[in-house]
Amino acid sequence: MFEKHARPLFRADMRVLEIAPDKVPSVYQKIVDQPTIRWETLELAPAANITYVASNEYSFPIPDNTFDIVVSGNVIEHVKKIWTWMRELTRVTKPGGWVVTVNPVNWAYHANPVDCWRIFPDGMRALHEDAGLTTTVAVYDHLDPTPMNNPSAYPLLKQGLRRLLGKTAYIPWYCEAAIDTLSIGQKNAT
């Protein structure tokens, strides 16, 4: 999804901030693969090759309007006050710049140190609006060819679970596909 929807935004000589990268260089930086981009990183704890260390997730040690693109992947679910956090991402983005967010929708609970949210495209649009962003992309999708959240594809699995757990057991539909929301908001030019 990042390759399809976000990759086209990245141009030579941009300045990019990635929030809590998985490693340095990150998966996203490798997808973009543009050596003239100044790719910077932010974490809450000092680590090797991290550009900025923030004292908390709602206040970055970065001037207003610094970055062309701010990227976060699988971070927002670990932020308690996502509306405050989205405003901070917007603050450090240049007018006309982009905030790119990827977040899991159906991933299991995984505290790091907390796990608070699963956000669909409508929720991301509301966060963007509150933060002064115009949503250009908000999609809910997966990369699996046949997601298991399609009941017609796996009727025997559900029958087997009912036999195992009892006929009256409530079984929410089993979903194995990793489904994410990718959203892109553009900072208003005013």
C-alpha positions as a Markdown table, in Angstrom:
| # | Residue | x | y | z |
|---|---|---|---|---|
| 1 | Met | 0.0 | 0.0 | 0.0 |
| 2 | Phe | 2.9 | 2.4 | 0.8 |
| 3 | Glu | 4.5 | 1.6 | -2.6 |
| 4 | Lys | 1.2 | 2.3 | -4.4 |
| 5 | His | -0.2 | 5.3 | -2.6 |
| 6 | Ala | 2.7 | 7.1 | -0.8 |
| 7 | Arg | 5.8 | 6.4 | -2.8 |
| 8 | Pro | 4.8 | 8.8 | -5.7 |
| 9 | Leu | 4.9 | 11.8 | -3.2 |
| 10 | Phe | 8.7 | 11.4 | -2.6 |
| 11 | Arg | 10.9 | 13.6 | -4.7 |
| 12 | Ala | 14.6 | 14.4 | -4.8 |
| 13 | Asp | 16.0 | 16.8 | -2.2 |
| 14 | Met | 13.0 | 16.6 | 0.1 |
| 15 | Arg | 13.3 | 16.5 | 3.9 |
| 16 | Val | 11.5 | 13.6 | 5.5 |
| 17 | Leu | 10.9 | 12.7 | 9.1 |
| 18 | Glu | 10.1 | 9.2 | 10.1 |
| 19 | Ile | 8.5 | 8.6 | 13.5 |
| 20 | Ala | 9.8 | 5.5 | 15.3 |
| 21 | Pro | 11.4 | 3.7 | 12.3 |
| 22 | Asp | 11.6 | -0.1 | 12.5 |
| 23 | Lys | 15.4 | 0.2 | 11.9 |
| 24 | Val | 17.8 | 2.6 | 10.1 |
| 25 | Pro | 17.4 | 2.7 | 7.2 |
| 26 | Ser | 13.8 | 1.7 | 7.6 |
| 27 | Val | 11.6 | -0.4 | 5.3 |
| 28 | Tyr | 9.9 | 2.8 | 4.1 |
| 29 | Gln | 13.3 | 4.5 | 3.4 |
| 30 | Lys | 14.3 | 1.5 | 1.4 |
| 31 | Ile | 11.1 | 1.5 | -0.6 |
| 32 | Val | 11.6 | 5.2 | -1.5 |
| 33 | Asp | 15.2 | 4.6 | -2.3 |
| 34 | Gln | 16.1 | 8.2 | -3.1 |
| 35 | Pro | 19.6 | 9.1 | -2.0 |
| 36 | Thr | 19.1 | 12.9 | -2.2 |
| 37 | Ile | 16.3 | 12.9 | 0.3 |
| 38 | Arg | 17.4 | 14.0 | 3.8 |
| 39 | Trp | 15.7 | 11.2 | 5.8 |
| 40 | Glu | 15.6 | 12.0 | 9.5 |
| 41 | Thr | 14.2 | 10.0 | 12.4 |
| 42 | Leu | 12.5 | 10.6 | 15.8 |
| 43 | Glu | 12.2 | 8.3 | 18.8 |
| 44 | Leu | 11.3 | 8.6 | 22.5 |
| 45 | Ala | 14.6 | 7.0 | 23.6 |
| 46 | Pro | 18.1 | 7.5 | 22.3 |
| 47 | Ala | 19.3 | 4.9 | 19.8 |
| 48 | Ala | 21.9 | 4.5 | 17.1 |
| 49 | Asn | 21.3 | 6.7 | 14.0 |
| 50 | Ile | 18.2 | 8.4 | 15.4 |
| 51 | Thr | 18.2 | 12.1 | 14.5 |
| 52 | Tyr | 15.8 | 13.5 | 17.2 |
| 53 | Val | 14.8 | 12.2 | 20.7 |
| 54 | Ala | 11.5 | 13.6 | 22.0 |
| 55 | Ser | 10.8 | 13.9 | 25.7 |
| 56 | Asn | 7.2 | 12.7 | 25.0 |
| 57 | Glu | 5.1 | 11.8 | 21.9 |
| 58 | Tyr | 3.3 | 15.1 | 21.9 |
| 59 | Ser | 6.2 | 17.5 | 21.7 |
| 60 | Phe | 9.0 | 17.2 | 19.2 |
| 61 | Pro | 12.3 | 19.1 | 19.5 |
| 62 | Ile | 11.8 | 20.4 | 15.9 |
| 63 | Pro | 10.8 | 23.8 | 14.6 |
| 64 | Asp | 7.4 | 24.4 | 12.9 |
| 65 | Asn | 7.1 | 23.7 | 9.2 |
| 66 | Thr | 10.4 | 21.8 | 8.8 |
| 67 | Phe | 9.6 | 18.6 | 6.8 |
| 68 | Asp | 8.1 | 18.0 | 3.3 |
| 69 | Ile | 6.8 | 14.6 | 4.5 |
| 70 | Val | 6.3 | 13.0 | 7.9 |
| 71 | Val | 5.9 | 9.2 | 7.9 |
| 72 | Ser | 4.8 | 6.9 | 10.6 |
| 73 | Gly | 4.2 | 3.2 | 10.2 |
| 74 | Asn | 2.6 | 1.1 | 13.0 |
| 75 | Val | 3.0 | 3.8 | 15.6 |
| 76 | Ile | -0.3 | 5.5 | 16.0 |
| 77 | Glu | -1.9 | 2.5 | 17.8 |
| 78 | His | 0.7 | 3.0 | 20.6 |
| 79 | Val | -0.2 | 6.7 | 21.2 |
| 80 | Lys | -2.8 | 7.4 | 23.8 |
| 81 | Lys | -3.9 | 10.9 | 22.6 |
| 82 | Ile | -3.8 | 10.4 | 18.9 |
| 83 | Trp | -5.6 | 13.8 | 18.2 |
| 84 | Thr | -2.8 | 15.7 | 20.0 |
| 85 | Trp | -0.1 | 13.6 | 18.3 |
| 86 | Met | -1.5 | 14.2 | 14.8 |
| 87 | Arg | -1.5 | 17.9 | 15.5 |
| 88 | Glu | 2.2 | 17.6 | 16.4 |
| 89 | Leu | 3.0 | 15.7 | 13.2 |
| 90 | Thr | 1.1 | 18.5 | 11.3 |
| 91 | Arg | 3.0 | 21.2 | 13.1 |
| 92 | Val | 6.5 | 20.0 | 11.9 |
| 93 | Thr | 5.2 | 19.5 | 8.3 |
| 94 | Lys | 5.6 | 22.3 | 5.8 |
| 95 | Pro | 2.5 | 24.0 | 4.4 |
| 96 | Gly | 1.5 | 21.9 | 1.4 |
| 97 | Gly | 3.5 | 18.9 | 2.8 |
| 98 | Trp | 2.3 | 15.5 | 3.6 |
| 99 | Val | 1.6 | 13.3 | 6.7 |
| 100 | Val | 1.6 | 9.6 | 5.8 |
| 101 | Thr | 0.3 | 7.2 | 8.4 |
| 102 | Val | 0.1 | 3.4 | 8.2 |
| 103 | Asn | -1.7 | 1.6 | 11.0 |
| 104 | Pro | -3.0 | -2.0 | 11.7 |
| 105 | Val | -6.7 | -2.6 | 11.8 |
| 106 | Asn | -6.9 | -6.2 | 12.8 |
| 107 | Trp | -3.5 | -6.9 | 14.4 |
| 108 | Ala | -3.5 | -8.5 | 17.8 |
| 109 | Tyr | -2.9 | -6.5 | 21.0 |
| 110 | His | 0.8 | -5.6 | 21.2 |
| 111 | Ala | 1.7 | -3.2 | 24.0 |
| 112 | Asn | 4.7 | -1.1 | 23.3 |
| 113 | Pro | 4.3 | 0.2 | 26.0 |
| 114 | Val | 0.5 | 0.6 | 25.3 |
| 115 | Asp | -1.8 | -0.5 | 22.5 |
| 116 | Cys | -4.8 | 1.8 | 22.2 |
| 117 | Trp | -6.3 | 2.1 | 18.7 |
| 118 | Arg | -7.4 | 0.4 | 15.5 |
| 119 | Ile | -8.4 | 3.1 | 13.1 |
| 120 | Phe | -10.4 | 2.8 | 9.9 |
| 121 | Pro | -10.2 | 5.4 | 7.0 |
| 122 | Asp | -13.2 | 7.4 | 8.4 |
| 123 | Gly | -11.3 | 7.8 | 11.7 |
| 124 | Met | -8.2 | 9.0 | 10.0 |
| 125 | Arg | -10.2 | 11.5 | 8.0 |
| 126 | Ala | -11.5 | 12.9 | 11.3 |
| 127 | Leu | -8.0 | 13.1 | 12.8 |
| 128 | His | -6.7 | 14.9 | 9.7 |
| 129 | Glu | -9.5 | 17.4 | 9.7 |
| 130 | Asp | -8.9 | 18.2 | 13.4 |
| 131 | Ala | -5.2 | 18.6 | 12.8 |
| 132 | Gly | -5.5 | 20.9 | 9.7 |
| 133 | Leu | -4.9 | 18.3 | 7.1 |
| 134 | Thr | -6.8 | 17.6 | 3.9 |
| 135 | Thr | -7.2 | 13.9 | 3.4 |
| 136 | Thr | -6.0 | 12.9 | -0.1 |
| 137 | Val | -5.9 | 9.1 | 0.5 |
| 138 | Ala | -7.5 | 7.0 | 3.2 |
| 139 | Val | -7.7 | 3.3 | 2.3 |
| 140 | Tyr | -8.3 | 0.0 | 4.2 |
| 141 | Asp | -6.6 | -2.8 | 2.5 |
| 142 | His | -4.5 | -5.9 | 2.7 |
| 143 | Leu | -1.8 | -7.7 | 0.6 |
| 144 | Asp | -3.2 | -11.2 | 0.9 |
| 145 | Pro | -4.8 | -12.7 | -2.2 |
| 146 | Thr | -7.7 | -14.2 | -0.3 |
| 147 | Pro | -8.3 | -12.6 | 3.0 |
| 148 | Met | -9.8 | -14.9 | 5.7 |
| 149 | Asn | -12.3 | -12.2 | 6.7 |
| 150 | Asn | -14.3 | -13.4 | 3.6 |
| 151 | Pro | -16.7 | -15.9 | 5.2 |
| 152 | Ser | -17.5 | -17.6 | 1.9 |
| 153 | Ala | -13.9 | -18.5 | 1.4 |
| 154 | Tyr | -13.5 | -20.5 | 4.7 |
| 155 | Pro | -16.9 | -22.0 | 5.8 |
| 156 | Leu | -15.3 | -25.3 | 7.0 |
| 157 | Leu | -12.9 | -23.4 | 9.3 |
| 158 | Lys | -15.8 | -21.8 | 11.1 |
| 159 | Gln | -17.7 | -25.1 | 11.3 |
| 160 | Gly | -14.7 | -26.8 | 12.8 |
| 161 | Leu | -14.3 | -24.1 | 15.4 |
| 162 | Arg | -18.0 | -24.5 | 16.4 |
| 163 | Arg | -17.6 | -28.2 | 16.8 |
| 164 | Leu | -14.5 | -27.7 | 19.0 |
| 165 | Leu | -15.9 | -24.9 | 21.1 |
| 166 | Gly | -19.6 | -25.9 | 21.2 |
| 167 | Lys | -22.5 | -25.1 | 19.0 |
| 168 | Thr | -23.6 | -22.1 | 21.0 |
| 169 | Ala | -20.2 | -20.5 | 21.2 |
| 170 | Tyr | -19.9 | -17.0 | 19.7 |
| 171 | Ile | -17.1 | -17.1 | 17.2 |
| 172 | Pro | -16.3 | -13.7 | 15.6 |
| 173 | Trp | -15.2 | -14.3 | 12.1 |
| 174 | Tyr | -11.6 | -15.5 | 12.0 |
| 175 | Cys | -9.4 | -13.0 | 10.2 |
| 176 | Glu | -5.8 | -13.9 | 9.4 |
| 177 | Ala | -5.0 | -11.3 | 6.7 |
| 178 | Ala | -3.0 | -8.3 | 7.9 |
| 179 | Ile | -5.4 | -5.5 | 7.2 |
| 180 | Asp | -4.1 | -1.9 | 7.5 |
| 181 | Thr | -5.2 | 1.6 | 7.0 |
| 182 | Leu | -3.0 | 3.9 | 5.0 |
| 183 | Ser | -3.8 | 7.6 | 5.1 |
| 184 | Ile | -2.2 | 10.6 | 3.6 |
| 185 | Gly | -3.1 | 14.1 | 4.7 |
| 186 | Gln | -1.8 | 17.3 | 3.1 |
| 187 | Lys | -1.1 | 20.3 | 5.4 |
| 188 | Asn | -3.2 | 23.3 | 4.4 |
| 189 | Ala | -1.2 | 26.0 | 2.8 |
| 190 | Thr | -2.5 | 28.8 | 5.1 |
